[in-house]
Amino acid sequence: MYSMTTERRSAWRIARQTVLAPLLICAALFATLYLPTASAKVQWLDRIVAIAGQEAITQTELEKEKQLILQQLRARKARIPEGDALDKQILERLILKRLQLQAAKRAGIHIDDQTLEKALVKIAGDNGMSLSQFRKALEKEGLNYVDFRNNIRDELTISALHERQINRRVNVSEQEVEDLIDANLKDASNEEYSLSHILIAVPSGASPEQVEKARKKIESLRQRILLGDDFAQLAIANSNGQHALEGGKLGWRKGSQLPSIFANVVKNLKPGEVSEPIRSPSGFHLVKVDDIRGGQQGARSVETLARHILIKSDDGEERLEKIRQRILAGEDFATLAKKYSEDVGSAEKGGSLGWNFPGTFVPAFETALASLKPGEISRPFKSRYGWHIVQLQDRRDAAIPRKVLRERARAVLTQQKQEEELQLWLRRLRDESFVEIRLPGMDSSS
C-alpha cells in the first residue's frame, strides 16, 4: 500500500519595516472611548494590548488565546506560571503570528477552502475519526470548531510562507549527507535524547550592550535552575523559543537529529543536567537533557511484514469487524483482501505490504502495527485513508539500505538547517516590523 507512505509535511508552525496606518491610529484613540448604555452605565470598548505591523491585537484576542493555552497546560498537568509571564509569552506568540500572516498576504499567499477542507479531513483521519466526528470531539472539549478551522487556515498560510521564504532556500550537499551517514555508523550507541530548551534572543544587528544583557539573563536563568527552580516554568516565563509555552520541551531527538549547535554539548550531559549557555546567531541557549534512551544500532533496524484490508466507506468499521471474525474463524486473509480491500495497490497481492522499516506508514497505521505480535490481527482502526484491519506477519532485524540511509540523512540535515534559518528569519521579521506593546512592564522590542 504505497499510497499510505507518510507524506512530507513542513514542521514549521507558527519583512520590511511597516508604517502605522492612519486607520490604526484612529482605532487606538477610539479604544479609549466608551459607549453609554440605556441605563447610563459605562461600557468600555475592547482595549488594544498591542499593535503588530498593520493590525491591532485586542484584550479579547489575548484572553481567548490564553484560555486555549491554559487548557493545554492543565491537560499536561503543567504548573501555571505566576504573574503576567504567561500573558507576555502569549502576546509575543500572537504578534509573531500576525506579522507572519501579514508577510504572507504581501507575498500573495492564500489558502482556499478546498485546501483547508483537505487538511481538516487529514487531521481528523490521523486521529482516527471522520471530520464530523472530529468536530463533535472538539466541541465536547469546549473548543469552537469555527475558531479551530480559522487557526488551521492560518497555520497552513504560515507554513506556505515558510516554504517560500526559508525551506526552498535551504540546500544540503551530497558531502554533508555522506558525512552524517558515516558519523552515525561510527556512533555505536546512536542514543536518543529527550530535551528542553530556553532561548534568550539577541536582535539582529544588536549592540554590545544588548548582547551583554542577553548573556547575563541566560546566566541568571541557569543559576536559578541549578538552585532548584523549575526549568519548564522558567522557559514559559522567559524563553523566546517556539516551544516556550510547552515548557521548552523539544521531545525526543536522535543524536544525529540535534541542531548542530547542540549536538556535541548534549552528548556530554547526563539526564537532569543543564548545559552552559550556548551562543548562536539567534541568541543564547540553555539545553536540558530530560532523559536518554538507546536507539537502533548503527545502520540496522526492525522491519515488519504485514498485510491489510482497507474499506473507505463510513460503515467500514462494522464491515471490517465481520471480515476479521471470518478470518479468526479460519477463512484466508489473502482471499478476503482480494475480494473486499479498496487499496488497489495491495489488494491484488492479498493485502500484502511487503517488508517495511519504521516510519513508512501514516501514524495510525504505525501505532496499530506496533501493538501487534506476529500472527495477530488488529481491530478496525481509522486513518485518513479509511478503515483498516492489519495483520502483522513477522518482524526481523535488518540492515538499512544505503539508499534509505541517504534519504533519512538528507531529511535530518534539511530539518536542522530549516530550524536554524527559521529562528533567524523570525528574529529579523520581528526586528524590522513596527510593534507597539501596551501591556504594563512589557518591552515592545522583546
C-alpha positions in Angstrom: 0.0 0.0 0.0 2.4 2.6 -1.2 -0.3 5.2 -1.2 -0.1 5.2 2.6 3.5 6.3 2.7 3.8 9.2 5.1 3.6 12.5 3.2 6.3 15.0 3.8 4.9 17.8 5.8 6.5 21.0 6.8 7.5 21.1 10.5 7.0 24.8 10.7 4.2 26.3 12.6 3.7 29.2 13.9 9.6 41.8 6.1 10.0 45.0 5.7 9.6 48.0 8.1 5.9 48.9 8.1 4.3 52.2 8.9 1.3 52.6 11.2 -1.8 53.2 9.1 -4.0 56.2 10.0 -6.9 53.8 10.5 -5.0 52.1 13.3 -4.3 55.4 14.9 -8.0 56.2 14.9 -8.8 52.7 16.3 -6.3 53.2 19.1 -7.8 56.5 20.0 -11.4 55.2 19.7 -10.5 52.3 22.0 -10.1 54.8 24.9 -13.7 56.0 24.4 -16.9 54.5 25.8 -20.4 53.9 24.8 -23.2 54.8 27.2 -26.0 52.2 27.5 -29.7 52.9 28.0 -29.2 52.6 31.8 -26.4 55.2 31.7 -23.8 52.6 32.7 -20.4 52.9 31.1 -19.5 50.1 28.7 -15.8 50.2 27.7 -14.8 49.0 24.3 -12.2 46.3 23.8 -8.8 47.8 24.6 -5.8 47.3 22.4 -2.9 45.5 24.0 -0.5 45.6 21.1 -0.1 46.8 17.5 1.7 44.4 15.2 2.7 45.8 11.8 -0.6 47.0 10.3 -3.0 45.4 12.8 -4.2 45.8 16.4 -4.4 42.9 18.9 -7.1 43.3 21.5 -7.6 42.2 25.1 -10.3 39.8 23.9 -8.0 38.1 21.5 -5.3 37.7 24.2 -7.8 36.3 26.7 -9.2 33.9 24.1 -5.7 32.6 23.2 -4.9 32.4 26.9 -7.8 30.2 27.7 -6.7 27.7 25.0 -3.1 27.7 26.3 -4.3 27.2 29.9 -6.5 24.3 28.8 -3.4 22.7 27.2 -1.2 23.3 30.2 -3.8 21.8 32.5 -4.2 18.8 30.3 -0.4 18.2 30.6 -0.7 18.9 34.3 1.9 21.6 34.0 2.3 24.3 36.6 0.8 27.6 35.5 3.3 30.5 35.6 2.6 33.2 38.2 2.1 36.9 37.5 2.0 38.2 33.9 4.6 35.9 32.5 2.1 33.8 30.6 0.3 36.9 29.2 3.7 38.2 27.8 4.5 34.9 26.1 1.1 34.5 24.6 1.1 38.1 23.4 4.5 37.6 21.8 3.2 34.5 20.0 0.2 36.4 18.7 2.5 39.2 17.5 4.7 36.8 15.6 1.7 35.1 14.1 0.1 38.3 13.0 3.4 39.6 11.4 3.8 36.3 9.5 0.2 36.4 8.2 0.8 40.0 7.0 4.0 38.9 5.3 2.1 36.0 3.6 -0.6 38.5 2.4 2.1 40.7 0.9 3.5 37.7 -0.8 0.1 36.8 -2.3 -0.3 33.6 -0.3 -3.9 32.4 0.2 -5.3 29.1 1.3 -8.5 28.3 -0.5 -11.4 26.4 1.1 -10.7 23.2 -0.8 -7.1 23.0 0.5 -8.3 23.8 4.0 -11.0 21.1 3.9 -8.5 18.6 2.8 -6.2 19.5 5.7 -9.1 19.2 8.2 -10.0 15.8 6.8 -6.4 14.7 7.2 -6.2 15.9 10.8 -9.4 14.1 11.6 -8.2 10.9 9.9 -4.9 11.0 11.8 -7.0 11.0 14.9 -9.0 8.0 13.7 -12.2 10.0 13.1 -14.3 11.3 10.3 -14.5 15.1 10.0 -18.0 15.2 11.6 -16.7 13.0 14.5 -13.7 15.2 15.0 -15.9 18.3 15.1 -18.0 16.8 17.8 -14.9 15.8 19.7 -13.6 19.3 19.6 -16.9 20.8 20.8 -17.1 18.2 23.6 -13.7 19.6 24.8 -15.2 23.1 24.8 -13.4 24.2 21.6 -15.2 26.2 18.9 -14.9 24.5 15.5 -15.0 27.7 13.5 -12.1 29.1 15.5 -10.2 25.8 15.1 -10.9 25.9 11.3 -9.6 29.5 11.1 -6.5 28.6 13.1 -5.7 25.7 10.7 -6.1 28.1 7.8 -3.6 30.5 9.5 -1.2 27.6 10.1 -1.3 26.5 6.5 -0.8 30.0 5.4 2.3 30.4 7.6 3.6 27.0 6.5 3.3 28.1 2.9 5.2 31.3 3.7 8.0 29.3 5.4 8.2 27.1 2.3 8.7 30.1 0.1 10.9 32.2 2.4 13.0 29.5 4.0 12.6 25.9 3.0 13.3 26.3 -0.7 16.5 28.2 0.1 18.0 25.5 2.2 20.5 23.3 0.4 22.1 20.1 1.6 25.2 18.9 -0.2 26.0 15.3 -1.1 29.1 15.5 1.1 27.1 16.6 4.1 24.8 13.6 3.6 27.7 11.1 3.4 29.4 12.7 6.4 26.3 12.3 8.5 25.8 8.7 7.5 29.5 7.9 8.3 29.2 9.6 11.7 26.1 7.6 12.6 27.8 4.3 11.6 30.7 5.2 13.9 28.4 6.1 16.7 27.6 2.6 18.1 25.1 3.9 20.7 23.0 6.1 18.5 21.2 7.3 21.6 18.1 9.4 21.7 17.6 12.4 23.9 14.5 14.0 25.4 15.4 17.7 25.6 14.1 21.0 26.9 15.3 24.4 25.7 15.4 28.1 26.6 16.3 30.8 24.1 17.1 34.4 25.0 17.0 36.1 21.7 19.5 38.7 20.5 18.2 41.2 18.0 19.8 41.2 14.5 22.5 43.9 14.5 22.5 44.0 18.3 24.8 46.5 20.2 27.4 45.1 22.6 25.1 46.3 25.4 22.2 44.2 24.1 24.3 41.1 23.7 25.7 41.5 27.2 22.2 42.0 28.6 21.0 38.7 27.0 24.1 36.9 28.2 23.6 38.0 31.8 19.9 36.9 31.6 20.7 33.4 30.4 23.4 33.0 33.0 21.0 34.2 35.7 18.4 31.6 34.5 21.0 28.8 34.6 21.9 29.7 38.2 18.2 29.7 39.2 17.8 26.2 37.6 20.9 24.9 39.4 19.5 26.2 42.7 16.3 24.3 42.1 13.9 26.5 40.1 11.8 24.6 37.6 13.2 24.6 34.0 9.7 24.4 32.4 8.4 27.3 34.5 11.4 29.5 33.5 11.0 28.5 29.9 7.4 29.5 29.8 8.2 32.8 31.6 11.4 33.8 29.7 12.2 31.8 26.6 11.9 33.3 23.1 11.9 29.9 21.6 9.0 28.5 19.6 8.3 25.8 22.3 8.3 28.2 25.2 4.6 27.7 26.1 5.3 23.9 26.1 7.9 24.4 28.9 10.6 24.5 26.3 10.2 20.8 25.6 11.6 19.7 22.2 10.7 16.0 22.6 12.8 13.0 21.7 15.6 13.6 19.2 18.2 11.2 17.9 21.8 12.4 18.3 22.0 12.9 14.6 18.9 15.0 14.5 20.1 17.5 17.1 20.8 21.1 15.8 24.5 21.3 15.1 25.0 23.9 17.9 23.6 21.4 20.5 25.0 18.1 19.3 28.4 18.0 21.0 27.1 19.6 24.2 24.2 17.3 24.7 26.2 14.1 24.2 28.3 15.1 27.3 25.3 15.7 29.6 23.5 13.2 31.8 19.8 13.1 32.4 18.7 16.1 34.5 21.8 18.2 33.7 21.7 21.6 32.0 24.2 23.0 29.5 26.4 26.1 29.9 25.0 29.0 27.8 25.4 28.3 24.1 25.8 31.2 21.7 24.2 31.1 18.2 23.3 33.8 15.6 19.8 33.9 17.1 20.8 34.4 20.7 21.8 32.4 23.9 20.5 28.9 24.6 20.2 26.6 27.6 19.6 22.9 26.9 18.5 20.4 29.5 18.6 16.6 29.0 15.4 15.2 30.5 16.1 11.6 29.6 18.3 9.3 27.4 17.4 6.0 25.7 19.2 3.7 23.4 18.4 3.9 19.7 18.9 1.5 16.9 22.4 0.2 16.4 24.2 1.8 13.5 22.6 1.1 10.2 20.2 -1.6 11.4 16.5 -1.5 12.2 13.5 -3.8 12.7 11.5 -4.4 9.6 7.8 -5.5 9.6 6.0 -7.8 7.2 2.3 -7.0 7.2 -0.9 -7.2 5.2 -4.1 -5.2 5.5 -7.7 -4.7 4.2 -8.9 -1.2 3.6 -12.6 0.0 3.3 -13.2 3.6 2.7 -16.9 4.0 3.4 -18.3 5.2 6.7 -19.6 1.7 7.6 -16.0 0.3 7.2 -15.6 -0.4 10.9 -18.6 -2.6 11.1 -17.8 -4.4 7.8 -14.2 -5.0 8.8 -15.1 -6.4 12.2 -17.2 -9.0 10.4 -14.4 -9.8 8.0 -12.0 -10.0 11.0 -14.2 -12.6 12.7 -14.3 -14.6 9.5 -10.5 -14.7 9.4 -10.3 -15.7 13.0 -12.8 -18.4 12.3 -10.4 -19.8 9.7 -11.0 -18.1 6.4 -8.0 -17.0 4.3 -6.9 -13.4 4.8 -5.4 -13.0 1.3 -8.6 -14.3 -0.3 -10.8 -11.8 1.6 -8.3 -9.0 1.0 -8.6 -9.6 -2.8 -12.4 -9.6 -2.6 -13.0 -6.6 -0.2 -10.0 -4.4 0.1 -10.2 -1.0 -1.6 -6.5 -0.4 -1.6 -5.8 -1.2 -5.3 -2.0 -1.4 -4.8 -2.1 -4.2 -2.2 -5.5 -5.9 -2.8 -4.3 -7.9 -5.8 -1.4 -9.2 -3.7 -3.8 -10.4 -1.0 -3.3 -7.2 1.0 0.5 -7.7 1.3 2.5 -4.6 2.1 5.8 -6.4 2.0 8.7 -5.7 4.3 8.9 -2.1 5.6 11.0 -0.1 8.0 9.5 2.1 10.8 8.2 5.5 9.5 6.9 4.1 6.2 3.2 4.4 7.0 0.9 7.0 8.5 0.8 7.3 12.3 -2.5 5.5 12.9 -1.1 2.5 10.9 2.3 2.5 12.6 0.6 2.6 16.0 -1.6 -0.4 15.1 1.4 -2.4 13.8 3.4 -1.6 16.9 0.8 -3.1 19.2 0.7 -6.5 17.5 2.6 -9.7 17.9 3.4 -11.8 14.8 0.2 -13.5 13.6 -2.2 -11.1 15.3 -4.9 -9.1 13.5 -5.8 -5.6 14.7 -9.3 -4.5 15.4 -10.7 -2.0 12.9 -9.0 1.4 13.1 -9.3 4.6 11.1 -6.6 6.6 9.2 -7.1 9.4 6.7 -7.5 6.8 4.0 -10.4 5.0 5.6 -10.9 1.9 7.9 -8.3 -0.8 8.2 -7.5 -4.1 9.7 -3.9 -5.2 9.6 -2.1 -8.4 10.3 1.5 -8.5 11.5 3.1 -11.5 9.8 6.7 -11.2 11.0 9.5 -8.9 12.3 13.2 -9.1 11.6 16.4 -7.2 12.3 17.8 -5.9 9.0 20.5 -3.7 7.6 19.0 -0.5 6.3 19.8 0.0 2.6 22.3 2.8 1.8 19.5 4.5 -0.3 17.3 4.7 2.8 20.1 6.0 5.0 20.8 8.7 2.4 17.1 9.7 2.4 17.0 9.9 6.2 20.3 11.8 6.4 19.1 14.3 3.9 15.8 14.8 5.7 17.6 15.3 9.1 20.1 17.8 7.7 17.3 19.7 5.9 15.3 19.9 9.1 18.3 21.1 11.1 19.1 23.9 8.6 15.4 24.9 8.3 15.0 25.2 12.1 18.2 27.3 12.4 17.2 29.5 9.4 13.6 29.9 10.7 14.8 31.3 14.1 16.9 33.9 12.3 14.1 34.8 9.9 11.6 35.2 12.7 14.0 37.4 14.6 14.6 39.6 11.5 10.8 39.8 10.8 10.2 40.9 14.4 13.0 43.4 14.5 12.1 45.0 11.2 8.4 45.3 11.8 6.5 48.0 13.7 5.5 46.6 17.1 4.0 48.5 20.0 3.1 46.7 23.2 0.7 48.3 25.6 0.8 45.7 28.4 2.4 47.2 31.5 6.0 46.0 32.1 6.5 44.5 28.6 9.1 46.0 26.2 8.0 46.5 22.6 11.4 45.4 21.4 11.1 42.0 23.1 
